[in-house]
Amino acid sequence: MIRRDVLKSLAALAAVPQASFAAEPGLQLGAAEPFDAETVRARAAALAEWDYTPRQQVPESWRNLSYDQYRKIWFDGRNALWQDTTRPQRVDVFPPGLYFPQPVEIHVVEGGSARPLVFDMAVFDSTDKFPDVEIDDTLGYSGLRLRAELETADIFQEYAVFQGASYFRGIGTGETYGLSARGLALKTADPEGEEFPDFIAFWLETPQTGAPSVVLHALLDSPSCTGVYRFDITPGDTLRMSVSAEVFARTDLAHVGIAPLTSMFLFDETMRQRFDDFRPAVHDSDGLLIHNGAGETLWRPLGNPVTLQISAFVDEGPRGFGLMQRPRNFRDYADLEALYHKRPSLWIMPEEDWGAGSVTLVEIPADLEIYDNIVAYWRPEAVIPAGSSHRMRYRMDWGDDPAPRTDMPLRVLSTAIGARPEGGKVVTIDFEDGALVPEDLSRLDIVLRSGGGSLTPGLVQRNPETNGPRLAFTFDPQEETAIEFRAQLRVDGAPLSEVWLYRWTAS
């Protein structure tokens, strides 16, 4: 989906200092209704008993806004929820229109009651370039943004956005938005087409003064299922979201993506020759990290193939997976505008046994960085039958390096691939340094194999910049158009590094 530019522009507008001399209406609340821990679940379960009904859309004048016109209206931060209170959070809302043609219910919970936010054009500012649009009862807000005092007292910086289908984004302190997450993925890359569930309603629990976290409930709806979600959200250097959810199946759910992640990968040092660009690399994430149920740590560098690729990493009881952005220096991207070195990684950690299934990676061809072309998720092996429900609990950590390092082997820092003058390809894999790396690198055992072509034995040398080991080898694809590689460093028979997995494809 092409949403990154919209979110980026809205984030920039939110950062503009707000004047304080004009009275503002503030967000308006409607009539109160009872609310407790079962309210959203009961609504999701009841909704699943009926056939899916699409929600009403906002007027055509809103839906037909151009990208430039949509940027001409923005929320005035002086109207934020809990503004001028001692509450530790501020909440902004987004206008409907453009990519967001349907409104979302947003409720505020306090003292056992929930009150809806009532749509009000007065909470937005706009320029004289924003066109006249119809105002009627179908209008509502399209999503919400969370802000907290992350670095400086009385300065509320944004750290999460929930907007569009079941998409949401988060960042650790000092980072800039990159990859997205979703509540649920259905039929991703299936021939008959993907189904995109929507968060159709949110309930925000009013936090107590000094509370480190905020609780957000969400109701999901889709032709195939409904769902109830609870997010316990704690901002900080690493943004943590604890998620508990239950999905109610209207139909047999044979292809479900749990904890789905969506990102962008255009190019890096593995395929530099395909892009005439001044930057060394362009991506929101550069690899898929998996800590599987057998205790192995797998690193799969991302690719931008010329045809659709789907990879399934079969597992039972996964310990975690995520899309990582490992290069963290400006020189890795040399982009003063996009700041790819400040994009977060996102680690998913199940908080229960997820059983049998596979971490699935979808890589979609892309020629521009505006396209999200990477999807990763957990796909359960068992079908969720119609009329049943499926519960899951997991933790989401957004940050610089959120994957736990305890008992984790040496990380892969980078992968580079290039042609040899005499034919074939050279591959270099740089690993980080560590206490277990022997001074004499000849003691290292190299596990290296490929699924086709010819392969030379690997050579390990020390990288003078990282002080870690570099594994290099060459291969000749011969007649192959796709080859799977697997490499790992070991010492005294024990794993020293992550398992490096790579799929080379002819371009």
C-alpha positions as CSV (number, residue, x, y, z in Angstrom):
1,M,0.0,0.0,0.0
2,I,1.2,3.6,-0.7
3,R,0.7,5.2,2.7
4,R,4.2,6.2,3.8
5,D,4.2,9.6,2.2
6,V,0.8,10.5,3.8
7,L,2.0,9.4,7.3
8,K,5.3,11.2,6.8
9,S,3.6,14.5,5.9
10,L,1.1,14.2,8.8
11,A,4.0,13.6,11.2
12,A,5.8,16.6,9.9
13,L,2.7,18.8,10.4
14,A,2.3,17.4,14.0
15,A,5.8,18.6,14.8
16,V,5.0,22.3,13.9
17,P,4.7,24.3,17.2
18,Q,1.2,25.3,17.9
19,A,0.2,28.9,18.8
20,S,-1.5,29.3,22.2
21,F,-3.5,32.5,21.7
22,A,-6.7,31.2,20.2
23,A,-9.4,29.2,22.0
24,E,-10.0,25.8,20.5
25,P,-13.0,23.5,20.9
26,G,-11.1,20.4,21.9
27,L,-12.4,16.9,21.0
28,Q,-16.1,16.5,21.7
29,L,-17.5,13.4,23.5
30,G,-20.9,11.9,23.0
31,A,-23.2,10.0,25.3
32,A,-21.8,7.4,27.7
33,E,-22.4,3.7,27.5
34,P,-21.3,0.9,29.9
35,F,-17.9,-0.6,29.2
36,D,-16.0,-3.5,30.8
37,A,-13.4,-6.1,29.9
38,E,-16.0,-8.2,27.9
39,T,-17.6,-5.3,25.9
40,V,-15.5,-5.5,22.8
41,R,-15.3,-9.3,22.8
42,A,-19.0,-9.6,23.0
43,R,-19.5,-7.2,20.1
44,A,-16.9,-9.1,18.0
45,A,-18.6,-12.5,18.7
46,A,-22.1,-11.2,18.0
47,L,-20.9,-9.5,14.7
48,A,-19.4,-12.9,13.6
49,E,-22.9,-14.4,13.7
50,W,-23.9,-12.2,10.8
51,D,-22.8,-12.0,7.2
52,Y,-20.2,-9.2,6.6
53,T,-21.7,-5.8,5.8
54,P,-19.3,-3.1,4.4
55,R,-19.3,0.1,6.4
56,Q,-20.7,3.3,4.9
57,Q,-18.2,5.5,3.2
58,V,-17.7,9.3,3.7
59,P,-19.0,11.6,1.0
60,E,-17.5,11.5,-2.4
61,S,-15.9,14.9,-2.1
62,W,-13.7,13.5,0.7
63,R,-12.9,10.3,-1.1
64,N,-11.8,12.2,-4.2
65,L,-9.3,14.3,-2.5
66,S,-5.9,14.2,-4.1
67,Y,-2.7,13.5,-2.2
68,D,-1.7,17.2,-2.2
69,Q,-5.2,18.2,-1.1
70,Y,-5.3,15.8,1.7
71,R,-2.0,17.3,3.0
72,K,-3.7,20.7,3.3
73,I,-5.8,19.6,6.3
74,W,-4.3,18.5,9.6
75,F,-5.2,18.1,13.3
76,D,-4.6,21.1,15.6
77,G,-2.7,19.7,18.5
78,R,-4.3,22.2,20.9
79,N,-7.5,20.0,20.5
80,A,-5.8,16.8,21.6
81,L,-7.5,14.4,23.9
82,W,-6.4,15.1,27.5
83,Q,-4.8,18.4,26.5
84,D,-4.2,20.7,29.5
85,T,-4.6,17.9,32.0
86,T,-2.0,15.9,34.0
87,R,-2.7,12.7,32.0
88,P,0.5,11.3,30.6
89,Q,-0.8,10.9,27.1
90,R,-2.1,13.1,24.3
91,V,-4.2,11.7,21.5
92,D,-4.7,13.3,18.0
93,V,-7.2,12.2,15.3
94,F,-6.9,12.1,11.5
95,P,-9.4,13.3,8.9
96,P,-11.1,10.9,6.6
97,G,-10.6,10.8,2.8
98,L,-8.1,9.8,0.2
99,Y,-6.8,6.3,1.2
100,F,-9.2,6.3,4.2
101,P,-12.8,6.4,2.8
102,Q,-14.5,4.9,5.9
103,P,-14.7,6.4,9.4
104,V,-13.5,4.6,12.5
105,E,-15.3,4.7,15.8
106,I,-13.1,6.1,18.6
107,H,-14.3,5.9,22.2
108,V,-12.8,7.2,25.5
109,V,-13.2,4.9,28.5
110,E,-13.3,6.1,32.1
111,G,-15.0,4.9,35.2
112,G,-16.8,2.0,33.6
113,S,-18.2,4.0,30.8
114,A,-17.2,4.7,27.2
115,R,-18.0,7.9,25.3
116,P,-17.5,8.3,21.5
117,L,-15.5,11.1,19.9
118,V,-17.9,13.1,17.8
119,F,-16.7,14.3,14.4
120,D,-16.0,18.1,14.4
121,M,-14.3,19.9,11.5
122,A,-13.3,22.6,14.0
123,V,-10.5,20.4,15.5
124,F,-8.6,20.6,12.1
125,D,-6.6,23.4,10.5
126,S,-6.3,23.8,6.8
127,T,-4.9,26.0,4.1
128,D,-6.9,28.0,1.5
129,K,-5.9,25.2,-0.9
130,F,-8.1,22.7,0.8
131,P,-11.3,22.3,-1.2
132,D,-14.9,22.6,-0.1
133,V,-16.1,19.2,1.1
134,E,-19.5,17.9,2.2
135,I,-20.3,17.7,5.9
136,D,-22.9,15.1,6.9
137,D,-23.6,12.4,9.4
138,T,-21.4,9.8,7.6
139,L,-18.2,11.6,8.7
140,G,-15.9,10.3,11.3
141,Y,-12.2,10.3,12.1
142,S,-10.0,7.8,10.2
143,G,-7.5,7.0,12.9
144,L,-5.5,8.2,15.9
145,R,-2.0,9.2,17.0
146,L,-0.5,8.7,20.4
147,R,1.9,11.2,22.0
148,A,3.8,11.2,25.3
149,E,6.6,13.0,27.1
150,L,9.5,11.0,25.7
151,E,12.5,13.3,26.1
152,T,11.4,16.6,27.5
153,A,8.8,17.5,30.1
154,D,5.7,19.1,28.6
155,I,6.8,18.2,25.1
156,F,4.5,15.4,23.8
157,Q,6.1,13.5,20.9
158,E,4.3,11.0,18.8
159,Y,5.2,7.4,19.0
160,A,2.4,5.4,17.4
161,V,-0.3,5.8,14.7
162,F,-3.3,3.5,14.1
163,Q,-4.8,4.3,10.7
164,G,-6.0,2.5,7.6
165,A,-7.4,-1.1,7.5
166,S,-5.8,-2.8,10.5
167,Y,-2.4,-1.1,10.0
168,F,-0.5,0.6,12.7
169,R,3.1,2.0,13.2
170,G,5.4,2.6,16.1
171,I,8.8,4.0,16.9
172,G,11.2,4.1,19.8
173,T,12.3,7.5,21.1
174,G,14.3,9.4,18.5
175,E,13.4,7.2,15.5
176,T,11.3,7.9,12.4
177,Y,8.5,5.8,11.0
178,G,9.4,2.9,8.8
179,L,7.8,-0.5,8.7
180,S,4.1,-1.2,9.7
181,A,2.2,-3.9,11.5
182,R,-1.3,-5.1,11.1
183,G,-3.9,-6.7,13.3
184,L,-4.3,-9.7,10.9
185,A,-3.4,-10.8,7.4
186,L,-5.6,-13.0,5.3
187,K,-4.7,-14.8,2.0
188,T,-1.6,-12.8,1.4
189,A,-0.3,-13.4,-2.1
190,D,-3.0,-15.9,-2.8
191,P,-4.0,-16.1,-6.5
192,E,-7.6,-15.1,-5.7
193,G,-6.4,-11.9,-4.0
194,E,-5.7,-10.7,-0.5
195,E,-8.3,-9.8,2.1
196,F,-7.6,-6.7,4.3
197,P,-9.5,-6.7,7.6
198,D,-10.3,-3.4,9.1
199,F,-10.1,-2.0,12.7
200,I,-13.6,-0.5,12.7
201,A,-13.6,0.8,16.3
202,F,-11.2,1.8,19.1
203,W,-11.6,2.2,22.8
204,L,-8.9,4.2,24.7
205,E,-8.7,3.7,28.5
206,T,-8.0,7.0,30.3
207,P,-4.6,6.6,31.9
208,Q,-3.9,7.7,35.5
209,T,-1.4,10.5,36.1
210,G,2.1,9.1,35.9
211,A,1.0,5.8,34.3
212,P,3.8,4.5,32.0
213,S,1.3,2.8,29.6
214,V,-1.9,3.3,27.8
215,V,-4.5,0.6,26.9
216,L,-6.2,0.5,23.5
217,H,-8.9,-1.9,22.5
218,A,-9.8,-2.5,18.9
219,L,-12.7,-4.3,17.0
220,L,-11.7,-6.0,13.7
221,D,-14.1,-6.8,10.9
222,S,-13.7,-8.6,7.6
223,P,-15.7,-10.8,5.2
224,S,-14.0,-13.9,6.6
225,C,-13.8,-13.1,10.4
226,T,-14.1,-10.6,13.2
227,G,-11.7,-10.0,16.0
228,V,-11.0,-8.3,19.4
229,Y,-7.7,-6.8,20.3
230,R,-6.1,-5.3,23.4
231,F,-2.9,-3.3,23.1
232,D,-1.0,-2.4,26.3
233,I,1.3,0.2,24.9
234,T,4.5,1.5,26.7
235,P,6.5,4.1,24.9
236,G,10.3,4.6,25.4
237,D,13.6,3.9,23.8
238,T,12.0,0.7,22.8
239,L,8.3,1.0,22.2
240,R,6.5,-2.1,23.7
241,M,3.1,-3.3,22.7
242,S,1.6,-6.4,24.5
243,V,-1.1,-7.8,22.4
244,S,-3.9,-10.2,23.3
245,A,-6.4,-11.0,20.6
246,E,-9.2,-13.4,19.6
247,V,-10.4,-14.0,16.1
248,F,-13.9,-15.3,15.3
249,A,-14.1,-17.1,12.0
250,R,-17.1,-16.6,9.7
251,T,-15.5,-19.0,7.1
252,D,-12.8,-21.6,7.3
253,L,-9.6,-19.6,7.7
254,A,-6.9,-21.6,5.9
255,H,-4.4,-18.8,5.2
256,V,-4.1,-16.6,8.3
257,G,-1.2,-14.3,9.0
258,I,-0.7,-13.6,12.8
259,A,1.4,-10.6,13.8
260,P,1.9,-9.5,10.2
261,L,4.6,-7.0,9.4
262,T,4.8,-4.9,6.2
263,S,8.0,-3.1,5.1
264,M,10.0,-1.8,2.1
265,F,13.2,-3.1,0.6
266,L,14.4,-1.6,-2.7
267,F,18.1,-2.4,-2.9
268,D,21.4,-2.9,-0.9
269,E,24.9,-4.3,-1.6
270,T,23.4,-7.6,-2.8
271,M,21.8,-6.0,-5.9
272,R,23.3,-2.6,-6.3
273,Q,23.8,-2.9,-10.1
274,R,20.0,-2.8,-10.7
275,F,19.5,0.8,-9.4
276,D,21.2,3.9,-10.6
277,D,21.1,5.8,-7.3
278,F,23.5,8.0,-5.3
279,R,22.6,6.1,-2.1
280,P,24.3,2.9,-1.0
281,A,21.1,1.3,0.1
282,V,17.3,2.1,0.3
283,H,15.2,0.1,2.7
284,D,13.0,0.2,5.9
285,S,14.2,-3.3,6.8
286,D,17.1,-5.4,5.6
287,G,16.5,-8.8,7.0
288,L,14.1,-11.3,8.6
289,L,15.3,-12.6,11.9
290,I,13.8,-15.9,13.3
291,H,14.5,-17.6,16.7
292,N,12.8,-20.9,16.0
293,G,11.5,-23.6,18.3
294,A,14.6,-25.7,17.9
295,G,16.7,-22.9,19.3
296,E,18.3,-21.9,16.0
297,T,18.7,-18.2,15.1
298,L,18.2,-17.6,11.4
299,W,19.0,-14.5,9.4
300,R,17.5,-14.1,6.0
301,P,18.6,-10.9,4.1
302,L,15.7,-9.4,2.2
303,G,15.6,-9.1,-1.5
304,N,13.7,-7.3,-4.2
305,P,13.2,-10.0,-6.8
306,V,12.0,-9.6,-10.4
307,T,9.1,-12.0,-9.7
308,L,7.0,-12.6,-6.6
309,Q,8.8,-14.8,-4.0
310,I,7.2,-16.6,-1.1
311,S,9.4,-18.4,1.5
312,A,8.1,-20.5,4.4
313,F,10.3,-21.3,7.4
314,V,8.5,-24.3,8.9
315,D,8.6,-24.4,12.7
316,E,6.9,-25.5,15.9
317,G,6.7,-23.2,18.9
318,P,8.6,-20.2,17.5
319,R,10.4,-18.1,20.1
320,G,10.3,-15.0,18.0
321,F,10.6,-13.3,14.6
322,G,10.9,-9.9,13.2
323,L,11.9,-7.5,10.4
324,M,15.2,-5.8,11.3
325,Q,16.9,-2.6,10.2
326,R,20.5,-3.5,11.2
327,P,22.7,-0.8,9.4
328,R,22.4,2.2,11.8
329,N,24.9,4.7,10.5
330,F,24.0,7.6,8.2
331,R,26.7,6.6,5.7
332,D,24.9,3.3,5.2
333,Y,22.1,5.2,3.3
334,A,23.4,8.8,2.8
335,D,19.9,10.1,2.8
336,L,19.3,13.4,4.6
337,E,15.5,13.3,4.0
338,A,14.4,9.7,4.5
339,L,16.8,9.0,7.4
340,Y,16.7,5.3,6.8
341,H,19.3,4.8,9.6
342,K,16.6,5.9,12.1
343,R,13.9,3.4,11.0
344,P,12.9,0.9,13.7
345,S,13.2,-2.8,13.8
346,L,10.2,-4.8,15.0
347,W,10.5,-8.0,17.0
348,I,7.5,-10.3,17.7
349,M,7.7,-12.6,20.7
350,P,4.9,-15.1,21.3
351,E,3.7,-15.3,24.9
352,E,2.3,-18.8,24.5
353,D,3.0,-21.9,22.4
354,W,1.9,-21.2,18.9
355,G,2.2,-24.8,17.8
356,A,3.0,-25.9,14.3
357,G,3.2,-23.5,11.4
358,S,5.7,-21.3,9.5
359,V,7.2,-17.9,9.5
360,T,6.2,-16.7,6.0
361,L,8.1,-14.1,4.0
362,V,6.6,-12.5,0.9
363,E,8.9,-10.4,-1.4
364,I,7.2,-8.4,-4.1
365,P,9.0,-6.8,-7.0
366,A,9.3,-3.0,-6.6
367,D,11.0,-0.2,-8.6
368,L,10.3,2.7,-6.3
369,E,10.7,3.2,-2.5
370,I,7.1,4.4,-2.1
371,Y,5.8,0.8,-2.3
372,D,5.6,-1.6,0.7
373,N,6.8,-4.8,-0.9
374,I,7.8,-7.0,2.1
375,V,5.4,-8.9,4.2
376,A,6.3,-11.3,7.1
377,Y,3.9,-13.2,9.5
378,W,3.3,-16.4,11.4
379,R,1.0,-18.8,9.5
380,P,-0.6,-21.5,11.7
381,E,-0.6,-25.0,10.1
382,A,-4.1,-25.8,11.2
383,V,-7.2,-24.3,9.6
384,I,-9.4,-22.2,11.9
385,P,-12.9,-23.6,11.3
386,A,-15.9,-21.5,10.6
387,G,-17.8,-20.8,13.7
388,S,-14.8,-21.2,16.0
389,S,-12.4,-18.7,17.6
390,H,-8.6,-18.5,17.9
391,R,-6.8,-16.7,20.6
392,M,-3.2,-15.4,20.6
393,R,-0.9,-13.4,22.8
394,Y,2.4,-11.8,21.7
395,R,4.7,-8.9,22.4
396,M,5.8,-6.3,19.9
397,D,9.1,-4.4,20.5
398,W,9.8,-1.5,18.2
399,G,13.3,0.0,18.4
400,D,17.0,0.1,17.3
401,D,17.8,-3.5,18.2
402,P,14.8,-5.0,20.0
403,A,15.5,-8.7,19.6
404,P,16.8,-10.2,22.9
405,R,20.5,-10.9,22.9
406,T,20.6,-13.5,25.7
407,D,21.8,-16.8,24.2
408,M,21.7,-15.3,20.7
409,P,24.8,-15.9,18.5
410,L,26.9,-13.4,16.6
411,R,24.7,-11.3,14.3
412,V,25.1,-10.9,10.6
413,L,26.0,-7.3,10.0
414,S,25.9,-7.1,6.2
415,T,25.8,-9.2,3.0
416,A,27.4,-8.1,-0.3
417,I,27.3,-9.8,-3.7
418,G,29.1,-8.8,-6.9
419,A,30.3,-10.3,-10.2
420,R,33.9,-11.7,-10.6
421,P,35.8,-10.6,-13.7
422,E,36.5,-14.2,-14.6
423,G,32.8,-15.2,-14.1
424,G,30.6,-16.2,-11.2
425,K,29.7,-14.2,-8.1
426,V,31.5,-13.2,-4.9
427,V,29.6,-13.2,-1.7
428,T,30.8,-11.6,1.6
429,I,29.1,-12.0,4.9
430,D,30.3,-9.8,7.8
431,F,29.6,-10.9,11.4
432,E,29.9,-8.8,14.5
433,D,32.8,-9.3,16.9
434,G,32.2,-11.2,20.2
435,A,33.9,-12.6,23.2
436,L,33.7,-16.2,21.8
437,V,35.4,-15.3,18.5
438,P,38.9,-16.9,18.7
439,E,42.0,-14.9,18.0
440,D,43.0,-17.5,15.6
441,L,40.2,-17.6,13.0
442,S,41.5,-20.8,11.5
443,R,39.9,-22.5,14.5
444,L,36.4,-21.7,13.1
445,D,34.4,-24.3,11.3
446,I,32.5,-23.1,8.2
447,V,29.2,-24.7,7.4
448,L,28.4,-23.7,3.8
449,R,26.2,-25.3,1.3
450,S,24.0,-24.3,-1.7
451,G,21.1,-25.8,-3.6
452,G,22.6,-25.6,-7.0
453,G,25.4,-24.3,-9.2
454,S,29.1,-24.6,-8.2
455,L,30.5,-23.4,-4.9
456,T,34.0,-22.7,-3.6
457,P,35.1,-23.4,0.0
458,G,34.5,-20.5,2.3
459,L,37.4,-18.3,3.5
460,V,37.2,-16.4,6.9
461,Q,39.2,-13.3,7.5
462,R,39.0,-10.5,10.1
463,N,37.3,-7.3,9.0
464,P,39.6,-4.5,10.3
465,E,36.6,-2.1,10.7
466,T,34.3,-4.3,12.7
467,N,37.0,-6.6,14.1
468,G,34.6,-9.4,13.5
469,P,35.0,-12.3,11.1
470,R,34.1,-12.0,7.4
471,L,33.1,-15.2,5.5
472,A,33.7,-15.0,1.7
473,F,33.0,-17.5,-1.1
474,T,32.3,-17.6,-4.8
475,F,29.7,-19.4,-6.7
476,D,28.7,-20.0,-10.4
477,P,25.0,-20.3,-10.9
478,Q,25.5,-22.1,-14.2
479,E,22.0,-22.8,-15.6
480,E,20.2,-22.1,-12.3
481,T,17.9,-19.1,-12.0
482,A,17.4,-19.4,-8.2
483,I,19.7,-20.9,-5.6
484,E,19.2,-21.3,-1.8
485,F,22.3,-20.8,0.4
486,R,23.0,-21.7,4.0
487,A,26.1,-20.6,6.0
488,Q,27.1,-20.6,9.6
489,L,30.3,-20.2,11.7
490,R,31.0,-22.7,14.4
491,V,33.7,-23.1,17.1
492,D,34.4,-26.4,18.8
493,G,31.3,-27.8,17.3
494,A,29.0,-25.2,18.7
495,P,27.2,-22.5,16.8
496,L,29.0,-19.2,16.9
497,S,26.9,-17.2,14.5
498,E,23.4,-16.9,13.2
499,V,22.5,-19.2,10.4
500,W,22.7,-17.1,7.2
501,L,20.1,-18.1,4.7
502,Y,19.9,-16.5,1.3
503,R,17.9,-17.0,-1.9
504,W,19.8,-15.8,-5.0
505,T,17.7,-15.1,-8.1
506,A,18.8,-14.2,-11.6
507,S,17.9,-10.6,-12.5
